[in-house]
Amino acid sequence: MDIEPIAPAPGRAFRPAILRQRWEDVTFVHWAVAPEVVAPLLPAGTRPDTLDGVSYVGLVGFRMVGLGLGRGPGVPYLGSFWETNVRLYSVDDTGRRAVVFRSLDASRLVPVLVARVSLRLPYLWSAMRLDRDGDRYTYLCRRRWPGPVGATSRMTVRVGGPIDDPTPLEHFLTARWALHTRAYGRTLRLPNWHPRWPLHRAELLHLDDELVTAAGLPAPVGPPVSVLYSPGVPVVFGPPVTLPRPG
C-alpha cells in the first residue's frame, strides 16, 4: 500500500465545506515516541504514522476564532475560544495520513458538548488563557469537566524568526490534512484544508503539564524534539468519510 506524500500546501480536494474557522497563536511542542506505544491508542483501521521509524506526540495550544457552519458567519461568542490538544499521528489502510486527538481542552462548554456528541471527539471543558509578554507566550489550562478534573498545563515559549524552508520533520508534524476518529462503531476521516503554515522557530522556556499523561501517554522524557509557532491560518473542513472496515 502506498502512503500519500506529505504535502505542505495541498490542493483543496473536497466540496462542500461543512465547517470553517481560524487557528491563531498556535504553538506546537513535540516529543518522539515509539510506534508500539501509541498503536493501541489509535482508531481501528489506522496505525502510527512514522518518520524514519519514529512517531510523535504533540501538545498544541492555540486560539480558535470564528467557528461556523459551511460558508455562514462565525458563531458569536461560542465560536471563539482557547484550545489545547494532545495529538498523535496516524495513517489509515487507504494510505491517508491524519492526526488522532487524545484530548482537546476548550474554554467554551457548548462546542465541547456538540463535538462530543456529533463526532465523539474527546473534547473537554477547561479554564484557559494565553498571556503574552513581548515574544513570550504562556498557555494556561485547568480542566473542569469531565476529567480528570483539575489536570493542568502551563507552557511558556519564546517565539523567534520565521522559517523559510521547514525541515522534513517540521512538515511531517504540521502539514496534516485530516483527523481520524472513532464514532458510533465507525472510523471516520475528516479532511481539512488551509494555506501553508507560516512557521516560526520557538524555544520552550517552561513546561508543567499533566495533559499528556491524562491522555493515556507516558510522560515526556527530556526536551522536545520540535518547538514551533505560527500566527495562524484560516481552515475549512469537509464532510467525514467512513473508512473501510479492517480485514
N, CA and C of each residue as an Amber inpcrd file, in Angstrom:
protein
   741
   0.8310000  -1.1910000   0.0000000   0.0000000   0.0000000   0.0000000
   0.8700000   1.2470000   0.0000000   0.5860000   2.1870000  -0.8910000
   1.3100000   3.4490000  -0.9450000   0.7210000   4.4360000   0.0480000
   1.5970000   5.1600000   0.7470000   1.1730000   6.2030000   1.6640000
   1.2910000   7.5410000   0.9550000   0.2770000   8.3710000   1.0970000
   0.2850000   9.6620000   0.4140000   1.5030000  10.4740000   0.8360000
   2.0600000  11.2690000  -0.0760000   3.1960000  12.1250000   0.2900000
   2.7630000  13.2230000   1.2480000   3.7370000  13.7620000   1.9650000
   3.4820000  14.8900000   2.8470000   3.4830000  16.1440000   1.9890000
   2.3400000  16.8040000   1.9070000   2.1820000  17.9730000   1.0470000
   2.0500000  19.2210000   1.9200000   3.0300000  20.1360000   1.8860000
   2.9450000  21.3380000   2.7270000   1.7460000  22.2240000   2.4110000
   1.2770000  22.2160000   1.1570000   0.1490000  23.0660000   0.7700000
  -0.6480000  22.3650000  -0.3210000  -1.4830000  21.3860000   0.0520000
  -2.1850000  20.6080000  -0.9660000  -3.3330000  21.3790000  -1.5840000
  -3.7930000  20.8900000  -2.7420000  -4.9950000  21.4530000  -3.3250000
  -6.2100000  21.0900000  -2.4940000  -7.2340000  21.9190000  -2.5910000
  -8.4640000  21.6560000  -1.8590000  -9.2330000  20.5670000  -2.5860000
  -9.4750000  19.4560000  -1.8770000  -9.9690000  18.2530000  -2.5450000
 -11.3610000  17.8540000  -2.1030000 -12.1460000  18.7790000  -1.5370000
 -13.4850000  18.3940000  -1.1210000 -14.4510000  19.5550000  -1.3280000
 -15.6760000  19.2030000  -1.5930000 -16.8030000  20.1290000  -1.6770000
 -18.0110000  19.4150000  -1.0860000 -18.8360000  20.0470000  -0.3060000
 -18.6600000  21.4080000   0.1680000 -17.9070000  21.4260000   1.4810000
 -17.5790000  22.6130000   1.9650000 -17.0430000  22.7510000   3.3190000
 -18.1930000  22.7060000   4.3160000 -18.0250000  21.9490000   5.3820000
 -19.0790000  21.8660000   6.3950000 -18.7700000  22.7170000   7.6280000
 -17.4920000  23.0290000   7.8470000 -17.0770000  23.8720000   8.9610000
 -15.9830000  24.8130000   8.4960000 -15.9640000  25.9850000   9.0640000
 -14.8360000  26.8810000   8.8320000 -14.4630000  27.5310000  10.1490000
 -13.2120000  27.9630000  10.2460000 -12.6790000  28.5220000  11.4800000
 -11.3180000  29.1250000  11.1850000 -10.7280000  29.7310000  12.1970000
  -9.3530000  30.2000000  12.0830000  -8.5950000  29.7690000  13.3260000
  -7.3590000  29.3050000  13.1160000  -6.4840000  28.9500000  14.2200000
  -5.4340000  30.0360000  14.3650000  -5.3010000  30.6290000  15.5470000
  -4.3810000  31.7340000  15.7750000  -3.4690000  31.4530000  16.9660000
  -2.2750000  32.0670000  16.9260000  -1.2840000  31.9360000  18.0080000
  -1.0750000  30.4670000  18.3780000  -0.6710000  29.7000000  17.3780000
  -0.5280000  28.2500000  17.5290000   0.9000000  27.9010000  17.9330000
   1.0460000  27.1700000  19.0190000   2.3510000  26.6460000  19.4300000
   2.3080000  25.1260000  19.4080000   3.2730000  24.5330000  18.7010000
   3.4040000  23.0860000  18.5840000   4.6330000  22.6400000  19.3850000
   4.4470000  21.7320000  20.3270000   5.5630000  21.1320000  21.0690000
   5.4610000  19.6230000  20.8910000   6.5550000  19.0030000  20.4560000
   6.5220000  17.5740000  20.1150000   7.6860000  16.8100000  20.7290000
   7.3510000  15.5570000  21.1070000   8.3490000  14.6030000  21.5720000
   8.2470000  13.3310000  20.7350000   9.3870000  12.6650000  20.5630000
   9.4040000  11.3770000  19.8780000   8.7940000  10.3130000  20.7760000
   8.1550000   9.3190000  20.1490000   7.5630000   8.2090000  20.8900000
   7.6380000   6.9690000  20.0020000   7.8300000   5.8180000  20.6200000
   7.9000000   4.5750000  19.8580000   6.5330000   4.2340000  19.2780000
   6.4520000   3.7980000  18.0210000   5.1580000   3.4830000  17.4170000
   4.3520000   2.4670000  18.2190000   5.0250000   1.4890000  18.8090000
   4.2980000   0.4540000  19.5450000   3.6380000   1.0010000  20.8060000
   4.0980000   2.1330000  21.3070000   3.4800000   2.7430000  22.4860000
   2.1350000   3.3640000  22.1360000   2.0430000   4.0180000  20.9740000
   0.8180000   4.7320000  20.6140000  -0.1540000   3.8840000  19.7980000
   0.3120000   2.7690000  19.2270000  -0.5610000   1.9610000  18.3670000
  -1.8730000   1.5650000  19.0500000  -1.8740000   1.1290000  20.3340000
  -3.1500000   0.7370000  20.9580000  -4.1190000   1.8960000  21.1770000
  -3.6520000   3.1310000  21.0320000  -4.4790000   4.2960000  21.2930000
  -5.1570000   4.8400000  20.0410000  -4.9220000   4.2310000  18.8960000
  -5.4390000   4.7310000  17.6220000  -6.7230000   4.0060000  17.2270000
  -7.5690000   4.6510000  16.4180000  -8.8250000   4.0070000  15.9990000
  -8.5770000   2.7970000  15.1080000  -9.5510000   1.8870000  15.0940000
  -9.4750000   0.7130000  14.2240000  -9.2890000   1.1690000  12.7800000
  -8.4380000   0.4380000  12.0420000  -8.1840000   0.7800000  10.6520000
  -7.0930000   1.8040000  10.4520000  -6.4380000   2.2220000  11.5510000
  -5.3120000   3.1500000  11.4440000  -4.1290000   2.5900000  12.2260000
  -2.9680000   3.1200000  11.9400000  -1.7450000   2.7220000  12.6370000
  -0.8650000   3.9620000  12.7850000   0.1770000   3.8960000  13.6220000
   1.0230000   5.0740000  13.7940000   1.7060000   5.4770000  12.4880000
   1.6650000   6.7570000  12.1960000   2.4620000   7.3000000  11.1060000
   3.8520000   7.5920000  11.6550000   4.8740000   7.3110000  10.8750000
   6.2450000   7.4390000  11.3500000   7.1030000   8.1780000  10.3360000
   8.1600000   8.7550000  10.8430000   9.2210000   9.3500000  10.0230000
  10.5260000   8.7340000  10.4840000  11.1630000   7.9990000   9.5860000
  12.3980000   7.2740000   9.9200000  12.1940000   6.3460000  11.1090000
  11.0180000   5.7050000  11.1540000  10.7320000   4.7170000  12.1790000
  10.2600000   5.2600000  13.5040000  10.0730000   6.5650000  13.6170000
   9.6880000   7.1950000  14.8780000   8.3400000   7.8810000  14.7030000
   7.4970000   7.8020000  15.7150000   6.2550000   8.5640000  15.7330000
   6.3770000   9.6600000  16.7930000   5.3050000  10.4530000  16.9530000
   5.4080000  11.6420000  17.7900000   4.1120000  11.8850000  18.5480000
   4.2560000  12.5400000  19.7100000   3.1120000  13.0450000  20.4700000
   3.2520000  14.5560000  20.5310000   2.1420000  15.2560000  20.2610000
   2.1740000  16.7060000  20.2350000   1.2910000  17.3290000  21.2920000
   1.7660000  18.4140000  21.8700000   0.9820000  19.2720000  22.7560000
   0.8520000  20.6060000  22.0360000  -0.3820000  20.9860000  21.7020000
  -0.6110000  22.1260000  20.8090000  -1.6000000  23.0840000  21.4660000
  -1.1710000  24.3160000  21.6680000  -2.0420000  25.3470000  22.2130000
  -2.3320000  26.4120000  21.1790000  -3.5700000  26.9340000  21.1540000
  -3.9320000  27.9560000  20.1640000  -5.2740000  28.5870000  20.5280000
  -5.6800000  29.5510000  19.6930000  -6.9980000  30.1750000  19.8210000
  -7.8290000  29.8310000  18.6000000  -8.9930000  29.2770000  18.8340000
  -9.9910000  29.0410000  17.7940000 -10.8000000  30.3180000  17.6260000
 -10.9450000  30.7730000  16.3810000 -11.6370000  32.0420000  16.1210000
 -12.6790000  31.8410000  15.0260000 -13.8820000  32.3060000  15.2640000
 -14.8960000  32.3710000  14.2210000 -15.4000000  31.0360000  13.7260000
 -15.5080000  30.0440000  14.6000000 -16.0510000  28.7440000  14.2020000
 -17.4720000  28.9150000  13.6810000 -17.7210000  28.3840000  12.4720000
 -19.0480000  28.4990000  11.8770000 -19.3300000  27.3530000  10.9380000
 -20.5910000  27.2070000  10.5650000 -21.0220000  26.1400000   9.6750000
 -20.9220000  26.5910000   8.2200000 -20.3830000  25.7000000   7.3650000
 -20.3450000  25.9490000   5.9360000 -19.7320000  27.2920000   5.5940000
 -20.4450000  28.0540000   4.7520000 -19.9800000  29.3800000   4.3620000
 -20.6060000  30.4860000   5.2080000 -21.3610000  30.0960000   6.2250000
 -22.0290000  31.0830000   7.0510000 -21.0630000  31.8020000   7.9710000
 -21.5640000  32.8270000   8.6790000 -20.7090000  33.5790000   9.5950000
 -20.3130000  32.7460000  10.8060000 -19.2330000  33.1610000  11.4520000
 -18.8420000  32.5050000  12.6810000 -19.8820000  32.7080000  13.7660000
 -19.9900000  31.7450000  14.6360000 -20.9590000  31.8260000  15.7270000
 -20.4740000  32.8610000  16.7420000 -21.2790000  33.8810000  17.0570000
 -20.8440000  34.8820000  18.0270000 -20.5590000  34.2460000  19.3970000
 -19.5310000  34.7010000  20.0510000 -19.1160000  34.2970000  21.3900000
 -18.7180000  32.8240000  21.4620000 -19.6520000  31.9240000  21.1790000
 -19.3660000  30.4970000  21.3170000 -18.3800000  29.9930000  20.2760000
 -18.2190000  30.7200000  19.1630000 -17.3460000  30.2600000  18.0850000
 -15.8930000  30.6410000  18.2430000 -15.5210000  31.3150000  19.3150000
 -14.1270000  31.6940000  19.5550000 -13.7470000  31.2890000  20.9780000
 -12.6400000  30.5580000  21.1020000 -12.2350000  30.0540000  22.4170000
 -10.7980000  29.5740000  22.3380000 -10.2030000  29.3740000  23.5120000
  -8.8560000  28.8020000  23.6120000  -8.9460000  27.2860000  23.5790000
  -7.8970000  26.6730000  23.0620000  -7.8710000  25.2180000  22.9680000
  -6.4470000  24.7060000  23.1660000  -6.3270000  23.5800000  23.8220000
  -5.0560000  22.8560000  23.9340000  -5.3380000  21.3940000  23.6420000
  -4.5930000  20.8170000  22.7020000  -4.8460000  19.4170000  22.3940000
  -3.5870000  18.5730000  22.5190000  -3.8120000  17.3010000  22.7830000
  -2.7710000  16.2720000  22.7620000  -3.0720000  15.3830000  21.5700000
  -2.1060000  15.2550000  20.6660000  -2.4070000  14.5420000  19.4310000
  -1.2960000  13.5720000  19.0430000  -1.7230000  12.5660000  18.2710000
  -0.8430000  11.5510000  17.7130000  -0.9560000  11.5970000  16.1910000
  -0.1140000  10.7880000  15.5220000  -0.0300000  10.8120000  14.0620000
  -0.3680000   9.4430000  13.5020000  -1.2730000   9.4360000  12.5260000
  -1.8550000   8.1810000  12.0540000  -1.8190000   8.1050000  10.5320000
  -1.9230000   6.8750000  10.0380000  -2.1320000   6.6130000   8.6170000
  -3.1410000   5.4700000   8.5330000  -4.0990000   5.5730000   7.6200000
  -5.1420000   4.5550000   7.5640000  -4.8410000   3.5190000   6.4870000
  -5.7430000   2.5510000   6.3550000  -5.4980000   1.4320000   5.4430000
  -5.6190000   1.8220000   3.9790000  -6.0440000   3.0570000   3.7000000
  -6.0340000   3.5640000   2.3220000  -4.8020000   4.4110000   2.0480000
  -3.9150000   4.5470000   3.0460000  -2.6860000   5.3070000   2.8670000
  -2.8020000   6.7850000   3.1500000  -3.9120000   7.2340000   3.7570000
  -4.1130000   8.6530000   4.0330000  -3.6090000   8.9960000   5.4310000
  -2.8080000  10.0360000   5.5040000  -2.2530000  10.4990000   6.7770000
  -3.2580000  11.3950000   7.5060000  -3.1390000  11.4470000   8.8370000
  -4.0340000  12.2940000   9.6280000  -3.4410000  12.4600000  11.0220000
  -4.2020000  13.1340000  11.8790000  -3.8930000  13.1850000  13.3080000
  -5.0140000  12.4780000  14.0590000  -4.6770000  12.0160000  15.2420000
  -5.6620000  11.4550000  16.1730000  -5.5470000  12.2350000  17.4730000
  -6.6480000  12.8050000  17.9040000  -6.6450000  13.5850000  19.1350000
  -6.9440000  12.6720000  20.3190000  -6.0590000  12.7350000  21.3070000
  -6.2970000  12.0270000  22.5530000  -7.0760000  12.8970000  23.5320000
  -6.9360000  14.1980000  23.4160000  -7.7450000  15.1180000  24.2030000
  -7.7360000  16.4710000  23.5140000  -8.8480000  17.2120000  23.6890000
  -8.9580000  18.5780000  23.1770000  -9.6290000  19.4160000  24.2600000
  -8.8320000  20.1320000  25.0280000  -9.3660000  21.0120000  26.0560000
  -9.7860000  22.3220000  25.4090000 -10.9950000  22.7850000  25.7100000
 -11.5150000  24.0200000  25.1350000 -12.2260000  24.8190000  26.2080000
 -12.2440000  26.1470000  26.0160000 -12.7520000  27.0330000  27.0630000
 -14.2150000  27.4270000  26.8920000 -14.9460000  26.7840000  25.9680000
 -16.3920000  27.0090000  25.8140000 -17.0890000  25.6600000  25.9500000
 -18.0840000  25.5790000  26.8280000 -18.7410000  24.3100000  27.0950000
 -19.6030000  23.8380000  25.9310000 -20.3440000  24.7310000  25.2840000
 -21.2680000  24.2910000  24.2260000 -20.5330000  23.6220000  23.0620000
 -19.4610000  24.2030000  22.5010000 -18.7340000  23.4840000  21.4520000
 -18.1960000  22.1270000  21.9140000 -17.7970000  22.0480000  23.1870000
 -17.3380000  20.7600000  23.7320000 -18.4510000  19.7220000  23.6350000
 -19.6390000  20.0740000  24.0680000 -20.7500000  19.1250000  24.0530000
 -21.1240000  18.7220000  22.6380000 -21.1580000  19.6880000  21.7140000
 -21.5170000  19.3880000  20.3220000 -20.5020000  18.4410000  19.6920000
 -19.2110000  18.6890000  19.8870000 -18.1780000  17.8390000  19.2910000
 -18.1940000  16.4350000  19.8840000 -18.4720000  16.3250000  21.1780000
 -18.5050000  15.0020000  21.8060000 -19.6740000  14.1710000  21.2840000
 -20.8150000  14.8170000  21.0640000 -21.9930000  14.0770000  20.6160000
 -21.9320000  13.7820000  19.1220000 -21.5210000  14.7480000  18.2940000
 -21.6020000  14.5950000  16.8460000 -20.5410000  13.6510000  16.2960000
 -19.2700000  13.8550000  16.6790000 -18.1670000  13.0670000  16.1320000
 -17.4210000  12.2730000  17.1970000 -17.9260000  12.2930000  18.4110000
 -17.3030000  11.5650000  19.5270000 -15.8490000  11.9870000  19.7470000
 -15.5430000  13.2280000  19.4140000 -14.1970000  13.7310000  19.6570000
 -13.9970000  13.9660000  21.1480000 -12.7840000  13.7130000  21.6660000
 -12.5580000  13.7940000  23.1160000 -12.3400000  15.2240000  23.6040000
 -13.3450000  16.0760000  23.3680000 -13.2890000  17.4440000  23.8620000
 -13.5930000  17.4750000  25.3590000 -12.9380000  18.4190000  26.0530000
 -13.1160000  18.5870000  27.4900000 -13.2040000  20.0840000  27.7920000
 -14.0040000  20.4160000  28.7770000 -14.2060000  21.8200000  29.1380000
 -13.1570000  22.2360000  30.1580000 -12.4600000  23.3280000  29.8550000
 -11.3630000  23.7700000  30.7020000 -11.3430000  25.2870000  30.8090000
 -10.7720000  25.7880000  31.9050000 -10.4460000  27.2050000  32.0320000
  -9.0940000  27.4140000  31.3660000  -9.0320000  28.3710000  30.4180000
  -7.8040000  28.5580000  29.6480000  -7.5800000  30.0340000  29.3760000
  -6.2910000  30.3670000  29.1390000  -5.9670000  31.7110000  28.6790000
  -4.5550000  31.6970000  28.0900000  -4.2400000  32.7640000  27.3660000
  -2.8970000  32.9960000  26.8370000  -2.4090000  34.3240000  27.3710000
  -1.2450000  34.3360000  28.0230000  -0.5980000  35.5580000  28.4830000
   0.5900000  35.8460000  27.5760000   0.6660000  37.0670000  27.0760000
   1.7610000  37.4370000  26.1750000   2.5720000  38.5720000  26.7710000
   3.8920000  38.4190000  26.7420000   4.8170000  39.4430000  27.1980000
   5.9230000  39.5580000  26.1520000   5.7310000  40.4720000  25.1960000
   6.6920000  40.5950000  24.1110000   6.7120000  39.3410000  23.2560000
   7.8670000  38.6900000  23.1720000   7.9880000  37.4750000  22.3670000
   7.7490000  36.2100000  23.1850000   7.2700000  36.3560000  24.4240000
   6.9870000  35.2040000  25.2770000   5.4810000  34.9600000  25.3430000
   5.0900000  33.7140000  25.1320000   3.6810000  33.3110000  25.1450000
   3.5220000  32.2180000  26.1900000   2.5710000  32.4200000  27.1170000
   2.2980000  31.4110000  28.1370000   0.8630000  30.9280000  27.9940000
   0.7240000  29.6320000  27.7600000  -0.5800000  28.9800000  27.6090000
  -0.9130000  28.2800000  28.9170000  -2.0880000  28.5860000  29.4680000
  -2.5060000  28.0070000  30.7460000  -3.8320000  27.2900000  30.5760000
  -3.9450000  26.1320000  31.2030000  -5.1530000  25.3120000  31.0840000
  -5.3900000  24.5810000  32.3990000  -6.6530000  24.6080000  32.8570000
  -7.0570000  23.7960000  34.0060000  -8.3890000  23.1350000  33.6640000
  -8.4110000  21.8170000  33.6870000  -9.5890000  21.0650000  33.2400000
 -10.7250000  21.1560000  34.2560000 -11.9510000  21.3590000  33.7030000
 -13.1550000  21.4460000  34.5270000 -14.0150000  20.1940000  34.4430000
 -14.1850000  19.6780000  33.2070000 -15.1010000  18.5570000  33.0010000
 -14.8000000  17.9080000  31.6590000 -14.9180000  16.5670000  31.5410000
 -15.3570000  15.6290000  32.5720000 -14.2400000  15.1120000  33.4530000
 -13.0120000  15.1930000  33.0780000 -11.9610000  14.7550000  33.9680000
 -10.7780000  14.1560000  33.2190000  -9.6740000  13.9110000  33.9170000
  -9.5320000  14.1500000  35.3580000  -9.6230000  15.6320000  35.7040000
 -10.6020000  15.9660000  36.5430000 -10.8320000  17.3500000  36.9310000
  -9.5860000  17.9050000  37.6260000  -9.2020000  19.0990000  37.2320000
  -8.0400000  19.7370000  37.8340000  -6.7370000  19.4810000  37.1190000
  -6.7160000  18.6330000  36.0880000  -5.4960000  18.4400000  35.2980000
  -5.0950000  19.7780000  34.6810000  -3.8120000  20.1030000  34.7520000
  -3.3560000  21.4180000  34.3400000  -2.2260000  21.3320000  33.3230000
  -2.0370000  22.4440000  32.6380000  -0.8840000  22.5990000  31.7560000
  -0.4810000  24.0660000  31.7690000   0.7980000  24.3100000  31.9170000
   1.3670000  25.6580000  31.8140000   2.5940000  25.5720000  30.9210000
   2.5450000  26.2690000  29.8040000   3.5970000  26.1650000  28.7930000
   4.0060000  27.5690000  28.3570000   5.2910000  27.8860000  28.4570000
   5.8120000  29.1830000  28.0360000   6.8470000  28.9870000  26.9470000
   6.6840000  29.7270000  25.8500000   7.6320000  29.6550000  24.7430000
   8.0910000  31.0610000  24.3860000   9.2930000  31.1360000  23.8260000
   9.7880000  32.3740000  23.2350000   9.7720000  32.2010000  21.7270000
   9.0830000  33.1000000  21.0330000   8.9250000  32.9990000  19.5850000
  10.0660000  33.7130000  18.8920000  10.6670000  33.0310000  17.9050000
  11.7710000  33.5880000  17.1430000  11.3620000  33.9540000  15.7270000
  12.3270000  33.9190000  14.8420000  12.1220000  34.3610000  13.4740000
  11.4040000  33.3320000  12.6210000  10.9270000  33.7770000  11.4490000
  10.2090000  32.8720000  10.5380000  11.1250000  31.8180000   9.9430000
  10.5140000  30.6990000   9.5760000  11.2280000  29.5850000   8.9490000
  10.9450000  29.6260000   7.4500000  11.9800000  29.8620000   6.6580000
  11.7900000  29.9410000   5.2100000  11.6950000  28.5690000   4.5620000
  12.4270000  27.6120000   5.0950000  12.4800000  26.2720000   4.4920000
  12.3390000  25.2180000   5.5880000  11.1040000  24.8430000   5.9500000
  10.9150000  23.8490000   7.0230000  11.5920000  22.5260000   6.6980000
  12.0380000  21.8460000   7.7420000  12.6640000  20.5320000   7.5920000
  11.6010000  19.4740000   7.3060000  12.0160000  18.2810000   6.8490000
  11.0390000  17.1930000   6.6790000  10.2600000  16.8970000   7.9580000
  10.9030000  16.9610000   9.1210000  10.1850000  16.7220000  10.3830000
   9.1490000  17.8150000  10.6350000   9.4950000  19.0610000  10.3750000
   8.5450000  20.1580000  10.6030000   7.3340000  20.0540000   9.6870000
   7.5610000  19.6230000   8.4420000   6.4190000  19.3610000   7.5620000
   5.5980000  18.1840000   8.0690000   6.2550000  17.1210000   8.4950000
   5.5680000  15.9200000   8.9750000   4.6300000  16.2510000  10.1340000
   5.0780000  17.1100000  11.0430000   4.3170000  17.4150000  12.2460000
   3.2050000  18.4330000  12.0320000   3.2950000  19.2500000  11.0030000
   2.3290000  20.3390000  10.8300000   1.4740000  20.2180000   9.5810000
   1.9800000  19.5960000   8.5280000   1.2330000  19.5090000   7.2600000
   0.3030000  18.3020000   7.3100000  -0.7900000  18.4560000   8.0370000
  -1.7460000  17.3780000   8.2780000  -3.1070000  17.8260000   7.7740000
  -3.7170000  17.0150000   6.9460000  -4.8890000  17.4620000   6.2050000
  -6.1330000  16.6410000   6.5180000  -6.1550000  16.0440000   7.7150000
  -7.3270000  15.2810000   8.1540000  -7.1460000  14.8790000   9.6070000
  -8.2540000  14.4460000  10.2180000  -8.1910000  13.7760000  11.5040000
  -8.9190000  12.4420000  11.3850000  -8.4650000  11.4760000  12.1510000
  -9.1460000  10.1910000  12.2950000  -9.8300000  10.1560000  13.6530000
 -11.0490000   9.6320000  13.6810000 -11.7610000   9.4790000  14.9470000
 -12.6780000   8.2660000  14.8660000 -13.0200000   7.7190000  15.9990000
 -13.9340000   6.5820000  16.0960000 -15.2580000   7.0950000  16.6230000
 -16.3360000   6.9080000  15.8560000 -17.6420000   7.4250000  16.2520000
 -18.7250000   6.4330000  15.8840000 -19.4910000   5.9920000  16.8790000
 -20.6610000   5.1470000  16.6670000 -20.3270000   3.8940000  15.8450000
 -19.2240000   3.2460000  16.2320000 -18.8440000   1.9820000  15.6050000
 -18.1380000   2.1050000  14.2750000 -17.8030000   3.3290000  13.8670000
 -17.1230000   3.5320000  12.5900000 -15.8700000   4.3860000  12.8050000
 -14.8580000   4.1370000  11.9860000 -13.7010000   5.0150000  11.9570000
 -13.8960000   6.0180000  10.8280000 -13.7880000   7.2920000  11.1600000
 -14.0200000   8.3680000  10.2040000 -12.7300000   9.1200000   9.9230000
 -12.6640000   9.6380000   8.7010000 -11.6060000  10.5710000   8.3140000
 -12.2690000  11.8900000   7.9580000 -11.9000000  12.9520000   8.6850000
 -12.4810000  14.2710000   8.4540000 -11.4050000  15.1510000   7.8220000
 -11.5320000  15.4610000   6.5110000 -10.4750000  16.2240000   5.8240000
 -10.5450000  17.7080000   6.1480000  -9.3910000  18.3580000   6.0770000
  -9.3490000  19.8140000   6.2270000  -8.4190000  20.4180000   5.1900000
  -8.5700000  21.7160000   5.0110000  -7.6850000  22.4560000   4.1030000
  -7.3930000  23.8130000   4.7070000  -6.1350000  24.2500000   4.5610000
  -5.7500000  25.6110000   4.9020000  -4.4820000  25.9540000   4.1220000
  -4.1380000  27.2240000   4.0290000  -2.8850000  27.5730000   3.3510000
  -1.6890000  26.9880000   4.0830000  -0.5670000  27.0230000   3.4060000
   0.6750000  26.5490000   4.0260000   0.9380000  27.3110000   5.3230000
   1.3390000  26.5790000   6.3510000   1.6150000  27.1950000   7.6470000
   2.7220000  28.2380000   7.5400000   2.5370000  29.4590000   8.0710000
   3.6640000  30.3690000   8.2880000   4.3020000  30.0290000   9.6400000
   5.4250000  29.3410000   9.6130000   6.0400000  28.8140000  10.8310000
   7.1800000  29.6940000  11.3200000   7.3430000  29.7220000  12.6460000
   8.4450000  30.4280000  13.2940000   9.1760000  29.4650000  14.2250000
  10.4760000  29.6850000  14.3680000  11.2030000  28.9880000  15.4140000
  10.6510000  29.3940000  16.7790000  10.7410000  28.4940000  17.7390000
  10.3320000  28.8200000  19.1050000  11.1810000  28.0120000  20.0780000
  11.2920000  28.5310000  21.2820000  12.0600000  27.8890000  22.3530000
  11.1400000  27.6540000  23.5370000  11.1420000  26.4290000  24.0450000
  10.3460000  26.1070000  25.2190000  11.0940000  26.5690000  26.4660000
  10.5100000  27.5500000  27.1560000  11.1420000  28.0980000  28.3580000
  10.6770000  27.4040000  29.6280000   9.4160000  26.9560000  29.6320000
   8.8640000  26.3280000  30.8400000   7.7180000  25.4070000  30.4350000
   7.6490000  24.2560000  31.0610000   6.5270000  23.3460000  30.8570000
   6.2270000  22.6130000  32.1510000   4.9790000  22.7190000  32.5780000
   4.4660000  21.9440000  33.7140000   3.1260000  21.3890000  33.2410000
   3.1330000  20.1590000  32.7650000   1.9710000  19.6400000  32.0450000
   1.5030000  18.3090000  32.6070000   0.1630000  18.2060000  32.7600000
  -0.4630000  16.9440000  33.1510000  -1.3850000  16.4030000  32.0630000
  -1.5390000  17.1240000  30.9540000  -2.4940000  16.7090000  29.9240000
  -2.0040000  15.5010000  29.1420000  -0.7030000  15.4140000  28.9010000
  -0.1750000  14.2830000  28.1300000  -0.4140000  12.9770000  28.8740000
  -0.0940000  12.9320000  30.1520000  -0.3090000  11.6920000  30.9050000
  -1.7960000  11.4370000  31.1190000  -2.6040000  12.5070000  31.2840000
  -4.0510000  12.3140000  31.4110000  -4.6560000  11.7180000  30.1460000
  -3.9710000  11.8920000  29.0090000  -4.4360000  11.3360000  27.7340000
  -4.0020000   9.8910000  27.5280000  -3.3980000   9.2760000  28.5570000
  -3.0190000   7.8760000  28.4730000  -1.6470000   7.6260000  27.8910000
  -0.8230000   8.6630000  27.8250000   0.5170000   8.5480000  27.2630000
   1.5610000   8.6530000  28.3630000   2.7330000   8.0500000  28.1510000
   3.7970000   8.2190000  29.1490000   4.2570000   9.6680000  29.2030000
   4.7260000  10.0950000  30.3490000   5.2360000  11.4540000  30.4930000
   6.4380000  11.6470000  29.5800000   6.5070000  12.7660000  28.8790000
   7.6690000  13.0150000  28.0120000   8.9640000  12.9920000  28.8170000
   9.9880000  12.4450000  28.1910000  11.3050000  12.3660000  28.8170000
  12.2600000  13.2610000  28.0270000  12.8840000  14.2050000  28.7270000
  13.8470000  15.0650000  28.0650000  13.1780000  16.2000000  27.3160000
  13.9760000  17.0320000  26.6760000  13.4360000  18.1840000  25.9540000
  12.6900000  17.7430000  24.7030000  11.7720000  18.5820000  24.2220000
  11.0610000  18.2260000  22.9900000  12.0060000  18.2330000  21.7890000
  11.6200000  17.4760000  20.7710000  12.4130000  17.4150000  19.5380000
  12.0520000  18.5450000  18.5890000  10.9100000  19.1990000  18.8210000
  10.4770000  20.2750000  17.9450000   9.5890000  21.2350000  18.7250000
   9.8530000  22.5330000  18.5820000   9.0030000  23.5890000  19.1400000
   8.8060000  24.6290000  18.0430000   7.5530000  24.8570000  17.6570000
   7.2290000  25.7540000  16.5500000   6.0800000  26.6720000  16.9540000
   6.0210000  27.8240000  16.2900000   4.9290000  28.7650000  16.4900000
   4.4140000  29.2240000  15.1340000   3.1060000  29.4900000  15.0560000
   2.5250000  30.0880000  13.8600000   1.5180000  31.1530000  14.2650000
   1.5120000  32.3050000  13.5800000   0.4650000  33.2940000  13.8610000
  -0.9130000  32.8080000  13.4750000  -0.9980000  31.8190000  12.5540000
  -2.2860000  31.2060000  12.2870000  -2.6590000  31.1120000  10.8270000
  -3.7430000  30.3760000  10.5830000  -4.2650000  30.1410000   9.2380000
  -5.7860000  30.0240000   9.2950000  -6.4930000  30.3760000   8.1930000
  -7.9110000  30.0340000   8.0710000  -8.0390000  28.5760000   7.6550000
  -9.1020000  27.9150000   8.1430000  -9.2530000  26.4680000   7.9490000
 -10.6950000  26.1570000   7.5570000 -10.8510000  25.1780000   6.6480000
 -12.1710000  24.6270000   6.3590000 -12.0990000  23.1090000   6.4800000
 -13.2180000  22.5020000   6.8900000 -13.3320000  21.0520000   6.9980000
 -14.3800000  20.5550000   6.0210000 -14.0880000  19.4020000   5.3970000
 -15.0470000  18.7540000   4.5260000 -15.8440000  17.6970000   5.2520000
 -16.8050000  17.0640000   4.5700000 -17.6320000  16.0310000   5.2000000
 -16.7950000  14.8250000   5.6210000 -17.1650000  14.1700000   6.7160000
 -16.4360000  12.9750000   7.1410000 -16.6390000  11.8220000   6.1720000
 -15.5960000  10.9970000   6.0430000 -15.6110000   9.8200000   5.1790000
 -15.4330000   8.5920000   6.0580000 -16.2880000   7.5900000   5.8840000
 -16.1760000   6.3500000   6.6500000 -15.1040000   5.4660000   6.0400000
 -14.1560000   5.0000000   6.8550000 -13.0980000   4.1360000   6.3640000
 -13.6080000   2.7020000   6.2300000 -13.0430000   1.9480000   5.2810000
 -13.4110000   0.5320000   5.1790000 -13.1050000  -0.2070000   6.4790000
 -13.9020000  -1.2010000   6.7730000 -13.6510000  -1.9950000   7.9850000
 -12.3580000  -2.7870000   7.8180000 -11.5320000  -2.8490000   8.8680000
 -10.2920000  -3.6320000   8.7850000 -10.5700000  -5.0860000   8.4520000
  -9.6890000  -5.6310000   7.6240000  -9.8080000  -7.0490000   7.2660000
 -10.8540000  -7.3200000   6.2330000
